[in-house]
Amino acid sequence: MVSYFAGIFYLVRLFVYYKDTDDFENPKRDILREQYVFMLRRLWNIITVPAFVIMLTTGIIMIIINSALLQQSWFHLKLTFLLGLGGYHFWCWKKILQLKKINPQPLPIENIKLRQANEIATFILFAVVFTVILKWQTIENWWQLLVGFFGVVFVIMMTVKLVNKAKK
């Protein structure tokens, strides 16, 4: 799990770095973009996807060994967050395919959106870890956790926006 999240965190950061080259002059821009695409492909193929497969396989084995987990409401919440992580994983894969096609052209997405997307895996990781640690309290105190979670999301997203404005 740690290797997977390390890969997914760095992967989206590489998208941001690629996008940051929009204002660079050639040949620097093309050289950096080529390097970032190379790094993205290696990170995806050598670290992120194998770690994802191992994480998925061990998760399925855990459910098979302890099928009573499927009757726990907190576990349903955890699985919901993991489905969100699967969607995020798919989005990252589509961006990698897009970059391979357009390299060395600009990535057609706003820089701020990439920077905000970079935080999504962090939010999912927090949600999964808190759900697993708190188990029943997650269900019993759902509204306090939800308010706190969205508060943290809001603060982080606003911080990203402020930092991005300060850079300009």
Secondary structure, 3 states (H helix, E strand, C coil): CHHHHHHHHHHHHHHHHHHHHHHCCCCHHHHHHHHHHHHHHHHHHHHHHHHHHHHHHHHHHHHHHCHHHHHCHHHHHHHHHHHHHHHHHHHHHHHHHHHHHHCCCCCCCCHHHHHHHCCHHHHHHHHHHHHHHHCHHHHHCHHHHHHHHHHHHHHHHHHHHHHHHHHC
